[in-house]
Amino acid sequence: MKNKRLITALQLQAESDREKALMALELLVNNPVGIGDHTATDMYKDAEIALRNLADAEDRLQVLKDYYLTETNGH
């Protein structure tokens, strides 16, 4: 695989983004009292953003796996 460092950096960034999104969702779901002055609408918007970030990170990881992180990917 050419430019392994680039693929590794992309993978690590996606994994980091996934962890940040999971942390945000867990905070919103499990500790809403610790969020402070959020209204219900603010909390929903923050949860929606975290969910989108999680889905985006998971999608990026899957693409990397499908195209670059397997020995016999056929692409």
N, C-alpha and C positions, 0 to 999 in steps of 0.2 A: 504494500500500500504506500503510495506516495504521500508525502507530507503528513506523516503520522501525528506530528505535534499539532497541526491545525485541527485534525479530527479530534484529538484528545482534548484540546482547548474547547471546541464546540460541545463535546460531550460533557465536560466538567461544568461548563456554563449552564447547560440545560439541566443537569442534575442539581446545581445550586438553585436555579430558578424554581425547580420542582419543590425543593425543600423549603424555600421561602414561602411558596404558595401554600404548602401543607401546614406550615407553622401559622400563617395568617388564618387559614380556615379553622384550625384547631383552636386558636385563640377566640375567634368569633363564635364558635359553637360551644366550647367548653368553659370559657371565662368571659362572657359578655359584660359582666360587672366591671372588669378591669379595663374596659375600653373607654370609659369616661363619658364625655358629653355627646356620644353618638345617638342620633335618633334612629328609629326603626328603619327609615329610608336610608340613612347613612350606612347602617350595618348591612342592609341588603346589598347596597351598591358595592361596599367593600368585599362582601362575600362573593358577589358576582365577578368582581375583578380578580379575586384570588382564584376562583374556579376557572376562569378563562386563562389565567397565567399557568395554572396546573395543567390544563388541557394542552396548551401551547407547548409547554416543556415536555410533556409526555409524547406529543406528536413529533417534536424535534428529535427526541431520543429514539423513537421508533424508526424515523427516517434514517438516522445515522446507523442504527442496527441493520436495517434492511439493505442499505447501499454501501456502507463502509466498514462495519464492524464484524462482518462474517467473511470467512475465507472463500466460500463458494457461494457468492450472492448472485451470480449470473447476470449482473448488470454491468 
